[in-house]
Each structure stands twice: as structure tokens, then as C-alpha cells.
Amino acid sequence: MPSVAVKLYSVFFKFLLKHRLQNLVQNPLDESKNKNSFGVTSRQEESVAAVNPSFTDGVATKDIHIDPLTSLSVRIFLPESCLVSPDGDFRSQSRARVKITTQRSDPESATIDPNQAPLRRNSYGSSVAGNVAAQADDNRRNSYGCSADDLNLKPESGAYRGYAPSIGNCRKLPVMLQFHGGGFVSGSSDSVANDFFCRRIAKLCDMIVLAVGYRLAPENRYPAAFEDGLKVLHWLAKQANLAECSKSLGSARRGGAEMRKSDVQRHIADAFGASMVEPWLAAHGDPSRCVLLGVSCGANIADYVARKAVESGRLLDPVKLVAQVLMYPFFIGSVPTHSEIRLANSYFYDKAMCILAWKLFLPEDDFNLDHPAANPLIPGRGPPLKLMPPTLTVIAEHDWMRDRAIAYSEELRKVNVDAPVLEYKDAVHEFATLDMLLKTPQAQACAEDIAIWVKKYISLRGHEFSY
């Protein structure tokens, strides 16, 4: 059984969640004002983790708003292992970069070496070597893929000083799209809990994690969140193609001289509209090894995105979906399962509150617990299951949604899809992602188990790990 502390926190958590859901129900939105709503991706009560574009704790992060018409955004988690070049002799240069980045905590004690200027990363604030940095403007690059001149980020006005990939040979890492939980009405990609979880996954899996900040209900009901998930997958494909174009133009010569990197990226922006090459993904992302991971309701989004990716086929090239992870998926149906009856009043998320969340998410004129977004077992839901990618399902013993998740995995295994189920004893819904439970041994073990399974499909050396 869960500990006494977990039980007490569950009571407090349920009280707050019920209060928030009731407020959303009792204060209906003006549909005329929100018909074309920009949307929201987080709630005011959510604790947000600040981005850190340097590797002070082993993972660099940054936020990107990818859709000008909505609030859709992503937070990129780049593990420090990307600094190790495939050539191996890049380690010393990587350590030098990390050392330069960490010196920002004591700028007055830093010594200025003109020979090191091209490796410096400027931060927002006054520079201790303004004249040296100004001379190195052509060599300095920032996270937006253009020069400091383009963004008017001069040292005297404050300049970006996060990680900027080198032009040379960079290590390529697989890419994971992560969808947070929260019953479609709460949670965010930049919350403290989600930030901690994504950092852990990025380190253990040794891959780039894109945490998707999709639009929340009831401001944006179904299918907004699902469409946002698919939009990020298409954005990833577009970024890969833009990076290839940038690489091709970078090898061209103008008047016998090599084109500047910033000139190349301006050409890309002019040719494809407002999109710019995202330098972290361009330098280190390998979209041919793409994994989806969904937490709770995020698992429903991940499964939808996987189905649409299967239907799209080669239209998503060079993105290739190799696996997906569904962590205690938010499945439900009109005919209750054994666990839905026995555990209806389980910890943290009981069935009554989850049905209320579904009412806030699904269109009012189309509310049905057998909706394709809610029940994965209804017929005619999409492409044949045999075409689905390998799917790992994580469930908890004290979670009323567990039986339907198990049934979905069984259907996948019937058509020879690799679909194992990991069940954790004495665990509750969101045991590996909830803020209070993130640092428990069980949460750490779950993340490690996920990493072991995922590495079967992202490894370049074959299936090294298996259950």
C-alpha cells in the first residue's frame, strides 16, 4: 500500500483539483470571444522552472514558440553528452566550453584571453570584455541561429550566453516528443515537475527531449491538444529539412568566398517564411530516431500522434517514429472495467474527477466516453494496429485506468507489435511524474526502465537491451 504521506497528500491534492475543476465548470467561457482563441498552455497556480541554456546541471534548456497563431510552444532539453564529438578528440574542447559557461557566476575573477574570444558565450548583462566580444561578433552565434547583430544583442545591451553549437562535426542524438499530464486542463511543459522529469529522461536516454506545451481546455477543447502534438511532429520534420538546406547553402560560395552562416540562415528564412533553423536541433538532432512519450492524458496525445504518423508515412521524412511510451494513459470507456469499478475512488485522480475533466475537454455536443480520444479499443479508430510502432505501457497498481491500458497493449501484441507492460506495485497514478513523488526510488527506477527499453530502438549499434 502507498505510504501514509502519499495518502495524506492525495487527499489534499484531490481537494485542490476538485476546486479547480469546479471553477472551470462554473465559469464558462464566452464562446464568441474564444472561437479563435490564442489559447493557454499553463495555469497561474503552476510553478514554472526557468530555462537554463548552459550545461550547469548536465542539461541545457530553452523555450521556443513555434506557432504564431496559437500559444503552442516547446521546451528543448539538450543533454551535455551532445558535446562529445563522434571523433572523440572533441572532449577537451567540450570541457573548455563548459568551463567558460560556468565562469559566469564570478565574472570579475575571469581572465580575458583574446585567443579564447571565439569560444565565449555571452549572457544577458554587461560584458567584462566588451571590446574583445565586439571583435568576435562574426564568430559568436546564439540559440536563434543568427548573429548578435541580427538580434541587436550587443554586449552593452545584454547578449545571449547559452550554448551555441560549433560548425564542425557534432554528435547526433535521437529526439523524443514528450507530452505532459494534467487531464487536458492543467499542467505545462515548463512546470517544475515536468522540467525535472524531462531532464532525468534526457540524461538517462541520452537524447534530446522536446516537451510540448499544447493548448489546454476548456479554452481550447478537442481536437486542439491533439492537433498541437501533430503540429510539433511536422515542425520537427520541417526543421530537419531546413537544416539540410542550410547545410547545402553553407557549402556554396559567393564571389569566391565562403558564405557567412548568418547569411545562409537569412536565405533560409526568406525562402520558407518566418521559420528559422533551430541550431540545437540542426547540430545535434537525429529525427530518423524519434520517440513519443506521453504522461497520463499526454499518452492519449502521443497515441494519436503515432497513428497520424503511421498514416502520413513518408510524408514526414526524414522523421521516423521508432517507438512510443505510454505512462499510465488517460483511457476510459462507457463500459467500466474491473479496475474502474474496484479503484474508482483511488489516489490523486478518482474516476469522478477524471470524467469532469473529459467533459471540459471534449466538445459539449459530442461528449461520449467512447470518443476516439478516450477509448483506444473502439473499432474504426485509425490505421491497423499492426502498423503501430513498438509501444511500452507503464501502469500503477492503484490506478483505476490500468485495465484499459493493459487491454490496449494486449491488442497490440495480438498483431505482433512489441508492446510490453511495466506494472509497479504499490504505485499510484503519476507516481513517476508528480512533484511530490519525483525523487522517490520508484520514480527513478521507472525512468531507468523506460531508458533501457527505449535504447533498443534508438541505438545505432542494434538491440543491445531487451526484457
Kinemage of the C-alpha trace (Angstrom):
@kinemage 1
@onewidth
@group {chain A} dominant
@subgroup {mainchain}
@vectorlist {calphas} color= white
{ca met a 1} P 0.000 0.000 0.000
{ca pro a 2} L 1.125 3.618 -0.535
{ca ser a 3} L 2.704 5.341 2.443
{ca val a 4} L 0.768 7.473 4.909
{ca ala a 5} L 2.385 10.630 3.497
{ca val a 6} L 1.188 9.741 -0.008
{ca lys a 7} L -2.339 9.089 1.269
{ca leu a 8} L -2.472 12.424 3.090
{ca tyr a 9} L -1.084 14.310 0.114
{ca ser a 10} L -3.612 12.563 -2.120
{ca val a 11} L -6.492 13.923 -0.014
{ca phe a 12} L -5.068 17.455 -0.220
{ca phe a 13} L -4.365 17.072 -3.968
{ca lys a 14} L -7.925 15.876 -4.662
{ca phe a 15} L -9.396 18.811 -2.754
{ca leu a 16} L -7.413 21.352 -4.789
{ca leu a 17} L -8.058 19.588 -8.100
{ca lys a 18} L -11.793 19.349 -7.460
{ca his a 19} L -11.895 23.039 -6.574
{ca arg a 20} L -10.071 23.985 -9.801
{ca leu a 21} L -12.271 21.810 -11.988
{ca gln a 22} L -15.440 23.164 -10.431
{ca asn a 23} L -14.234 26.719 -11.021
{ca leu a 24} L -13.711 25.922 -14.702
{ca val a 25} L -17.180 24.392 -14.924
{ca gln a 26} L -18.955 27.193 -13.036
{ca asn a 27} L -17.245 29.945 -15.044
{ca pro a 28} L -17.992 29.023 -18.670
{ca leu a 29} L -16.048 30.817 -21.349
{ca asp a 30} L -17.623 33.185 -23.830
{ca glu a 31} L -17.531 31.074 -26.973
{ca ser a 32} L -17.761 34.118 -29.236
{ca lys a 33} L -14.617 35.559 -27.684
{ca asn a 34} L -12.721 32.279 -27.640
{ca lys a 35} L -13.702 30.868 -31.002
{ca asn a 36} L -10.280 31.693 -32.425
{ca ser a 37} L -8.530 31.767 -29.079
{ca phe a 38} L -4.762 32.007 -28.934
{ca gly a 39} L -5.053 29.553 -26.079
{ca val a 40} L -3.209 28.982 -22.822
{ca thr a 41} L -0.545 26.380 -22.097
{ca ser a 42} L -0.328 26.760 -18.305
{ca arg a 43} L -2.312 27.928 -15.288
{ca gln a 44} L -1.438 30.742 -12.903
{ca glu a 45} L -1.107 28.364 -9.967
{ca glu a 46} L 1.530 26.310 -11.813
{ca ser a 47} L 5.119 26.579 -10.537
{ca val a 48} L 7.371 27.243 -13.523
{ca ala a 49} L 11.044 26.287 -13.903
{ca ala a 50} L 13.253 28.867 -15.591
{ca val a 51} L 15.193 27.908 -18.692
{ca asn a 52} L 18.948 27.432 -18.493
{ca pro a 53} L 20.690 27.386 -21.901
{ca ser a 54} L 24.002 26.230 -20.414
{ca phe a 55} L 25.007 22.826 -19.041
{ca thr a 56} L 25.328 23.755 -15.368
{ca asp a 57} L 23.405 20.636 -14.295
{ca gly a 58} L 24.083 18.409 -17.295
{ca val a 59} L 21.122 19.536 -19.430
{ca ala a 60} L 20.626 22.802 -21.310
{ca thr a 61} L 17.098 24.093 -21.910
{ca lys a 62} L 15.356 26.738 -23.963
{ca asp a 63} L 11.761 27.625 -24.868
{ca ile a 64} L 10.544 28.156 -28.417
{ca his a 65} L 7.156 29.465 -29.543
{ca ile a 66} L 6.625 27.583 -32.796
{ca asp a 67} L 3.174 28.693 -33.972
{ca pro a 68} L 2.378 32.414 -34.460
{ca leu a 69} L -1.374 31.753 -34.454
{ca thr a 70} L -1.573 29.852 -31.161
{ca ser a 71} L 0.254 29.581 -27.849
{ca leu a 72} L 1.868 26.266 -28.880
{ca ser a 73} L 5.460 26.065 -27.676
{ca val a 74} L 8.179 23.548 -26.910
{ca arg a 75} L 10.915 23.368 -24.292
{ca ile a 76} L 14.092 21.734 -25.594
{ca phe a 77} L 16.193 19.615 -23.226
{ca leu a 78} L 19.699 19.053 -24.619
{ca pro a 79} L 21.932 16.665 -22.607
{ca glu a 80} L 25.584 17.503 -22.082
{ca ser a 81} L 26.589 14.289 -23.867
{ca cys a 82} L 25.959 16.096 -27.165
{ca leu a 83} L 29.264 17.934 -26.631
{ca val a 84} L 31.201 14.744 -27.228
{ca ser a 85} L 32.061 14.624 -30.915
{ca pro a 86} L 31.924 11.331 -32.834
{ca asp a 87} L 35.637 11.903 -33.471
{ca gly a 88} L 36.441 11.554 -29.787
{ca asp a 89} L 39.089 14.304 -29.713
{ca phe a 90} L 36.389 16.866 -29.054
{ca arg a 91} L 36.279 16.147 -25.320
{ca ser a 92} L 38.879 18.738 -24.378
{ca gln a 93} L 37.033 21.401 -26.366
{ca ser a 94} L 33.751 20.372 -24.714
{ca arg a 95} L 35.256 20.745 -21.242
{ca ala a 96} L 36.597 24.141 -22.217
{ca arg a 97} L 33.121 25.240 -23.283
{ca val a 98} L 31.550 24.059 -20.057
{ca lys a 99} L 34.260 25.815 -18.032
{ca ile a 100} L 33.675 29.059 -19.906
{ca thr a 101} L 29.936 28.806 -19.333
{ca thr a 102} L 30.263 28.199 -15.585
{ca gln a 103} L 32.586 31.203 -15.188
{ca arg a 104} L 29.575 33.477 -15.469
{ca ser a 105} L 28.887 33.009 -11.748
{ca asp a 106} L 32.068 35.016 -10.997
{ca pro a 107} L 32.673 37.361 -13.945
{ca glu a 108} L 35.051 39.678 -12.060
{ca ser a 109} L 37.536 36.893 -11.458
{ca ala a 110} L 37.525 35.765 -15.081
{ca thr a 111} L 40.678 36.473 -17.059
{ca ile a 112} L 40.455 37.744 -20.607
{ca asp a 113} L 42.327 35.904 -23.297
{ca pro a 114} L 41.841 37.245 -26.839
{ca asn a 115} L 42.600 33.789 -28.211
{ca gln a 116} L 39.557 32.423 -26.384
{ca ala a 117} L 37.134 35.037 -27.716
{ca pro a 118} L 35.549 32.818 -30.405
{ca leu a 119} L 34.608 30.267 -27.707
{ca arg a 120} L 32.984 32.762 -25.339
{ca arg a 121} L 29.234 32.624 -24.755
{ca asn a 122} L 27.745 35.972 -23.777
{ca ser a 123} L 24.982 36.265 -21.192
{ca tyr a 124} L 22.370 38.916 -20.530
{ca gly a 125} L 24.185 41.628 -18.639
{ca ser a 126} L 27.288 43.747 -19.033
{ca ser a 127} L 30.349 42.131 -20.513
{ca val a 128} L 33.749 42.234 -18.870
{ca ala a 129} L 35.391 42.204 -22.281
{ca gly a 130} L 33.130 44.306 -24.437
{ca asn a 131} L 35.836 45.266 -26.915
{ca val a 132} L 37.047 41.679 -27.319
{ca ala a 133} L 33.491 40.366 -27.740
{ca ala a 134} L 32.740 43.048 -30.295
{ca gln a 135} L 35.694 41.905 -32.387
{ca ala a 136} L 34.399 38.344 -32.217
{ca asp a 137} L 30.841 39.127 -33.415
{ca asp a 138} L 31.353 37.175 -36.620
{ca asn a 139} L 32.379 34.086 -34.668
{ca arg a 140} L 29.779 34.300 -31.912
{ca arg a 141} L 26.485 32.542 -32.527
{ca asn a 142} L 23.344 32.316 -30.462
{ca ser a 143} L 20.451 29.930 -29.949
{ca tyr a 144} L 18.323 31.606 -32.607
{ca gly a 145} L 20.708 30.626 -35.378
{ca cys a 146} L 21.818 34.148 -36.314
{ca ser a 147} L 24.444 36.693 -35.349
{ca ala a 148} L 24.211 39.118 -32.446
{ca asp a 149} L 23.855 41.942 -34.976
{ca asp a 150} L 20.664 40.382 -36.326
{ca leu a 151} L 19.034 40.396 -32.863
{ca asn a 152} L 20.632 43.639 -31.674
{ca leu a 153} L 22.069 41.747 -28.708
{ca lys a 154} L 25.202 43.800 -28.257
{ca pro a 155} L 27.282 43.214 -25.126
{ca glu a 156} L 26.370 46.651 -23.777
{ca ser a 157} L 22.631 45.936 -24.145
{ca gly a 158} L 22.845 42.378 -22.942
{ca ala a 159} L 23.582 39.306 -25.104
{ca tyr a 160} L 22.757 35.639 -25.171
{ca arg a 161} L 25.338 33.476 -23.455
{ca gly a 162} L 23.960 29.991 -23.690
{ca tyr a 163} L 25.253 27.014 -25.607
{ca ala a 164} L 25.769 27.618 -29.331
{ca pro a 165} L 26.769 24.559 -31.396
{ca ser a 166} L 30.053 24.613 -33.242
{ca ile a 167} L 30.069 24.483 -37.022
{ca gly a 168} L 32.174 21.326 -37.030
{ca asn a 169} L 31.178 17.707 -36.710
{ca cys a 170} L 28.566 17.385 -33.925
{ca arg a 171} L 27.207 14.318 -32.221
{ca lys a 172} L 23.689 13.422 -33.335
{ca leu a 173} L 21.153 12.373 -30.720
{ca pro a 174} L 17.686 10.841 -31.042
{ca val a 175} L 14.693 13.111 -30.442
{ca met a 176} L 11.805 12.499 -28.037
{ca leu a 177} L 8.494 14.367 -28.054
{ca gln a 178} L 7.114 14.479 -24.501
{ca phe a 179} L 3.510 15.339 -23.663
{ca his a 180} L 2.766 16.314 -20.052
{ca gly a 181} L -0.221 15.233 -17.993
{ca gly a 182} L -2.907 17.200 -16.196
{ca gly a 183} L -6.234 15.939 -17.523
{ca phe a 184} L -6.051 18.278 -20.555
{ca val a 185} L -6.974 21.213 -18.286
{ca ser a 186} L -3.792 21.773 -16.259
{ca gly a 187} L -0.063 21.087 -16.279
{ca ser a 188} L 2.549 22.634 -18.548
{ca ser a 189} L 5.739 21.794 -20.393
{ca asp a 190} L 7.754 24.205 -18.225
{ca ser a 191} L 6.380 23.268 -14.798
{ca val a 192} L 8.925 22.399 -12.116
{ca ala a 193} L 7.819 18.753 -12.043
{ca asn a 194} L 7.807 18.308 -15.819
{ca asp a 195} L 11.162 20.079 -16.145
{ca phe a 196} L 12.712 17.724 -13.584
{ca phe a 197} L 11.235 14.641 -15.269
{ca cys a 198} L 12.371 15.669 -18.760
{ca arg a 199} L 15.897 16.398 -17.542
{ca arg a 200} L 16.015 12.945 -15.989
{ca ile a 201} L 14.797 11.276 -19.195
{ca ala a 202} L 17.189 13.289 -21.383
{ca lys a 203} L 20.159 12.153 -19.281
{ca leu a 204} L 19.134 8.505 -18.931
{ca cys a 205} L 18.065 8.014 -22.556
{ca asp a 206} L 20.867 10.218 -23.920
{ca met a 207} L 18.518 12.028 -26.270
{ca ile a 208} L 17.028 15.438 -26.986
{ca val a 209} L 13.634 15.888 -25.350
{ca leu a 210} L 11.048 18.295 -26.747
{ca ala a 211} L 8.416 18.951 -24.071
{ca val a 212} L 5.283 20.081 -25.881
{ca gly a 213} L 3.307 22.975 -24.426
{ca tyr a 214} L -0.059 22.195 -26.001
{ca arg a 215} L -3.207 24.291 -25.544
{ca leu a 216} L -5.361 23.480 -22.542
{ca ala a 217} L -9.101 23.004 -22.175
{ca pro a 218} L -11.697 24.393 -21.775
{ca glu a 219} L -10.247 27.416 -23.591
{ca asn a 220} L -9.406 25.061 -26.461
{ca arg a 221} L -11.332 21.808 -26.495
{ca tyr a 222} L -10.730 18.696 -28.554
{ca pro a 223} L -9.021 18.399 -31.006
{ca ala a 224} L -6.747 21.376 -30.170
{ca ala a 225} L -4.281 19.487 -27.932
{ca phe a 226} L -4.113 16.550 -30.347
{ca glu a 227} L -3.542 18.828 -33.326
{ca asp a 228} L -0.804 20.653 -31.417
{ca gly a 229} L 1.009 17.374 -30.842
{ca leu a 230} L 0.890 16.535 -34.540
{ca lys a 231} L 1.929 20.080 -35.432
{ca val a 232} L 5.114 19.708 -33.374
{ca leu a 233} L 5.964 16.498 -35.237
{ca his a 234} L 5.567 18.314 -38.563
{ca trp a 235} L 7.629 21.213 -37.178
{ca leu a 236} L 10.401 18.755 -36.334
{ca ala a 237} L 10.333 17.439 -39.914
{ca lys a 238} L 10.443 20.991 -41.234
{ca gln a 239} L 13.401 21.817 -39.007
{ca ala a 240} L 15.294 18.786 -40.328
{ca asn a 241} L 14.675 19.874 -43.917
{ca leu a 242} L 15.660 23.470 -43.141
{ca ala a 243} L 18.889 22.209 -41.574
{ca glu a 244} L 19.688 20.233 -44.718
{ca cys a 245} L 19.027 23.312 -46.870
{ca ser a 246} L 21.226 25.376 -44.593
{ca lys a 247} L 23.995 22.810 -44.867
{ca ser a 248} L 23.736 22.794 -48.651
{ca leu a 249} L 23.802 26.580 -48.900
{ca gly a 250} L 26.668 26.718 -46.423
{ca ser a 251} L 28.880 24.856 -48.877
{ca ala a 252} L 28.100 27.334 -51.661
{ca arg a 253} L 30.486 30.179 -52.453
{ca arg a 254} L 29.694 33.767 -53.234
{ca gly a 255} L 32.353 35.692 -55.146
{ca gly a 256} L 34.965 33.096 -54.297
{ca ala a 257} L 34.418 33.451 -50.553
{ca glu a 258} L 32.608 31.188 -48.116
{ca met a 259} L 29.125 32.437 -47.225
{ca arg a 260} L 28.662 33.605 -43.661
{ca lys a 261} L 26.487 31.348 -41.541
{ca ser a 262} L 24.130 34.213 -40.740
{ca asp a 263} L 23.728 34.933 -44.476
{ca val a 264} L 22.833 31.306 -45.103
{ca gln a 265} L 20.185 31.314 -42.403
{ca arg a 266} L 18.720 34.572 -43.686
{ca his a 267} L 18.273 32.926 -47.070
{ca ile a 268} L 16.501 30.008 -45.429
{ca ala a 269} L 14.170 32.371 -43.566
{ca asp a 270} L 13.429 34.343 -46.741
{ca ala a 271} L 12.699 31.184 -48.713
{ca phe a 272} L 10.465 29.440 -46.184
{ca gly a 273} L 8.749 32.340 -44.457
{ca ala a 274} L 9.239 33.197 -40.808
{ca ser a 275} L 10.878 29.905 -39.846
{ca met a 276} L 14.486 29.922 -38.746
{ca val a 277} L 16.783 26.966 -38.367
{ca glu a 278} L 16.842 25.891 -34.717
{ca pro a 279} L 20.603 25.452 -34.108
{ca trp a 280} L 20.410 22.843 -31.329
{ca leu a 281} L 18.252 20.556 -33.437
{ca ala a 282} L 20.190 21.299 -36.618
{ca ala a 283} L 23.508 20.428 -34.982
{ca his a 284} L 22.503 17.533 -32.737
{ca gly a 285} L 19.034 16.251 -33.661
{ca asp a 286} L 18.556 12.946 -35.474
{ca pro a 287} L 14.852 12.885 -36.473
{ca ser a 288} L 15.229 9.423 -38.022
{ca arg a 289} L 15.190 8.130 -34.413
{ca cys a 290} L 12.100 9.781 -32.968
{ca val a 291} L 10.278 8.562 -29.855
{ca leu a 292} L 6.984 9.719 -28.337
{ca leu a 293} L 6.377 9.763 -24.584
{ca gly a 294} L 3.050 10.703 -23.056
{ca val a 295} L 2.170 11.102 -19.378
{ca ser a 296} L -1.449 10.451 -18.364
{ca cys a 297} L -3.577 12.476 -20.816
{ca gly a 298} L -0.353 13.151 -22.711
{ca ala a 299} L -0.293 9.421 -23.507
{ca asn a 300} L -3.598 9.857 -25.360
{ca ile a 301} L -1.996 12.652 -27.390
{ca ala a 302} L 1.098 10.527 -28.069
{ca asp a 303} L -1.029 7.628 -29.295
{ca tyr a 304} L -2.962 9.971 -31.598
{ca val a 305} L 0.262 11.446 -32.993
{ca ala a 306} L 1.633 7.928 -33.554
{ca arg a 307} L -1.485 6.964 -35.516
{ca lys a 308} L -1.275 10.070 -37.673
{ca ala a 309} L 2.444 9.470 -38.254
{ca val a 310} L 1.630 5.948 -39.462
{ca glu a 311} L -0.989 7.351 -41.830
{ca ser a 312} L 1.412 10.013 -43.137
{ca gly a 313} L 4.144 7.504 -43.950
{ca arg a 314} L 6.972 9.013 -45.975
{ca leu a 315} L 5.343 12.451 -45.957
{ca leu a 316} L 7.065 13.030 -42.613
{ca asp a 317} L 10.557 12.240 -43.928
{ca pro a 318} L 13.159 12.489 -42.548
{ca val a 319} L 11.261 11.972 -39.268
{ca lys a 320} L 10.817 8.289 -38.447
{ca leu a 321} L 8.842 7.229 -35.407
{ca val a 322} L 10.612 4.225 -33.872
{ca ala a 323} L 8.769 3.783 -30.549
{ca gln a 324} L 6.330 5.309 -28.088
{ca val a 325} L 5.944 5.191 -24.303
{ca leu a 326} L 2.505 5.498 -22.698
{ca met a 327} L 2.761 6.256 -18.981
{ca tyr a 328} L -0.492 5.425 -17.170
{ca pro a 329} L -2.631 6.535 -20.153
{ca phe a 330} L -5.834 8.504 -19.542
{ca phe a 331} L -8.081 5.925 -21.208
{ca ile a 332} L -11.751 5.469 -20.322
{ca gly a 333} L -14.894 3.920 -21.810
{ca ser a 334} L -18.647 3.694 -21.345
{ca val a 335} L -18.431 0.068 -20.187
{ca pro a 336} L -16.389 0.066 -16.950
{ca thr a 337} L -13.524 -2.355 -16.493
{ca his a 338} L -12.821 -4.279 -13.295
{ca ser a 339} L -10.250 -1.728 -12.103
{ca glu a 340} L -12.591 1.177 -12.888
{ca ile a 341} L -15.145 -0.347 -10.519
{ca arg a 342} L -12.754 -1.520 -7.804
{ca leu a 343} L -10.479 1.566 -7.777
{ca ala a 344} L -12.954 4.278 -8.764
{ca asn a 345} L -12.020 6.293 -5.679
{ca ser a 346} L -8.280 5.716 -5.972
{ca tyr a 347} L -5.464 8.082 -5.046
{ca phe a 348} L -4.945 11.547 -6.559
{ca tyr a 349} L -7.218 11.137 -9.621
{ca asp a 350} L -10.523 9.409 -8.905
{ca lys a 351} L -12.906 8.478 -11.705
{ca ala a 352} L -15.497 11.190 -10.978
{ca met a 353} L -12.949 13.995 -11.311
{ca cys a 354} L -11.491 12.481 -14.476
{ca ile a 355} L -14.947 12.324 -16.076
{ca leu a 356} L -15.330 16.004 -15.195
{ca ala a 357} L -12.010 16.708 -16.947
{ca trp a 358} L -13.253 14.835 -20.025
{ca lys a 359} L -16.406 16.991 -20.016
{ca leu a 360} L -14.224 20.088 -20.064
{ca phe a 361} L -12.068 18.707 -22.877
{ca leu a 362} L -14.492 17.073 -25.318
{ca pro a 363} L -16.926 19.230 -27.317
{ca glu a 364} L -20.141 19.780 -25.379
{ca asp a 365} L -22.265 18.431 -28.234
{ca asp a 366} L -20.049 15.386 -28.680
{ca phe a 367} L -19.380 14.198 -25.135
{ca asn a 368} L -19.024 10.418 -25.130
{ca leu a 369} L -16.754 8.221 -23.044
{ca asp a 370} L -16.302 6.042 -26.133
{ca his a 371} L -14.938 9.007 -28.078
{ca pro a 372} L -11.858 8.034 -30.169
{ca ala a 373} L -9.752 10.326 -27.972
{ca ala a 374} L -10.849 8.499 -24.821
{ca asn a 375} L -11.263 4.812 -25.692
{ca pro a 376} L -8.477 3.120 -27.677
{ca leu a 377} L -10.458 -0.105 -28.088
{ca ile a 378} L -13.368 1.121 -30.192
{ca pro a 379} L -13.401 -0.168 -33.804
{ca gly a 380} L -12.510 2.002 -36.776
{ca arg a 381} L -10.222 4.266 -34.782
{ca gly a 382} L -7.467 4.687 -37.335
{ca pro a 383} L -4.788 2.682 -39.154
{ca pro a 384} L -4.480 -1.056 -38.464
{ca leu a 385} L -2.839 -1.758 -35.124
{ca lys a 386} L -0.195 -3.908 -36.810
{ca leu a 387} L 1.294 -0.728 -38.278
{ca met a 388} L 1.715 0.958 -34.903
{ca pro a 389} L 5.251 1.498 -33.539
{ca pro a 390} L 6.590 -0.528 -30.583
{ca thr a 391} L 4.698 0.654 -27.515
{ca leu a 392} L 5.781 0.467 -23.876
{ca thr a 393} L 2.947 0.930 -21.370
{ca val a 394} L 3.638 1.904 -17.761
{ca ile a 395} L 0.868 1.279 -15.226
{ca ala a 396} L 0.405 1.575 -11.467
{ca glu a 397} L -1.192 -0.965 -9.172
{ca his a 398} L -3.542 1.561 -7.540
{ca asp a 399} L -4.723 3.281 -10.721
{ca trp a 400} L -8.295 2.776 -11.897
{ca met a 401} L -7.225 3.297 -15.560
{ca arg a 402} L -4.825 0.344 -15.562
{ca asp a 403} L -7.089 -2.376 -17.026
{ca arg a 404} L -7.905 -0.484 -20.213
{ca ala a 405} L -4.221 0.284 -20.759
{ca ile a 406} L -3.409 -3.412 -20.343
{ca ala a 407} L -6.181 -4.350 -22.796
{ca tyr a 408} L -4.794 -1.936 -25.393
{ca ser a 409} L -1.319 -3.456 -25.038
{ca glu a 410} L -2.802 -6.930 -25.460
{ca glu a 411} L -4.467 -5.849 -28.708
{ca leu a 412} L -1.117 -4.585 -29.986
{ca arg a 413} L 0.647 -7.820 -29.064
{ca lys a 414} L -2.018 -9.835 -30.897
{ca val a 415} L -0.825 -8.259 -34.157
{ca asn a 416} L 2.878 -8.789 -33.305
{ca val a 417} L 3.679 -5.276 -32.127
{ca asp a 418} L 6.298 -5.131 -29.367
{ca ala a 419} L 4.071 -3.845 -26.554
{ca pro a 420} L 5.313 -4.782 -23.078
{ca val a 421} L 3.589 -3.607 -19.900
{ca leu a 422} L 5.521 -2.448 -16.833
{ca glu a 423} L 3.421 -2.586 -13.668
{ca tyr a 424} L 4.709 -1.021 -10.459
{ca lys a 425} L 3.479 -2.393 -7.152
{ca asp a 426} L 2.051 -0.081 -4.512
{ca ala a 427} L 2.205 2.737 -7.066
{ca val a 428} L -0.411 5.388 -7.827
{ca his a 429} L -1.329 7.348 -10.937
{ca glu a 430} L 1.552 9.689 -11.917
{ca phe a 431} L 3.876 8.037 -9.384
{ca ala a 432} L 6.903 8.856 -11.575
{ca thr a 433} L 5.954 12.406 -12.615
{ca leu a 434} L 4.033 14.026 -9.746
{ca asp a 435} L 6.015 16.722 -7.936
{ca met a 436} L 5.903 15.040 -4.524
{ca leu a 437} L 6.893 11.610 -5.867
{ca leu a 438} L 9.571 12.555 -8.407
{ca lys a 439} L 12.519 11.850 -6.118
{ca thr a 440} L 11.311 8.504 -4.809
{ca pro a 441} L 13.301 5.359 -5.680
{ca gln a 442} L 10.299 4.027 -7.593
{ca ala a 443} L 10.173 7.108 -9.835
{ca gln a 444} L 13.904 6.812 -10.543
{ca ala a 445} L 13.561 3.090 -11.281
{ca cys a 446} L 10.688 3.760 -13.677
{ca ala a 447} L 12.730 6.303 -15.640
{ca glu a 448} L 15.637 3.855 -15.819
{ca asp a 449} L 13.349 1.072 -17.049
{ca ile a 450} L 11.982 3.366 -19.746
{ca ala a 451} L 15.530 4.241 -20.826
{ca ile a 452} L 16.503 0.564 -21.089
{ca trp a 453} L 13.545 -0.213 -23.328
{ca val a 454} L 13.829 2.920 -25.478
{ca lys a 455} L 17.517 2.269 -26.166
{ca lys a 456} L 16.554 -0.881 -28.026
{ca tyr a 457} L 15.099 1.287 -30.763
{ca ile a 458} L 17.343 4.346 -30.750
{ca ser a 459} L 20.694 2.569 -30.564
{ca leu a 460} L 22.820 2.766 -33.702
{ca arg a 461} L 24.545 -0.495 -32.722
{ca gly a 462} L 21.487 -2.720 -32.685
{ca his a 463} L 19.206 -4.025 -30.000
{ca glu a 464} L 21.589 -4.046 -27.059
{ca phe a 465} L 18.903 -4.073 -24.394
{ca ser a 466} L 15.827 -6.182 -24.054
{ca tyr a 467} L 13.453 -7.594 -21.486
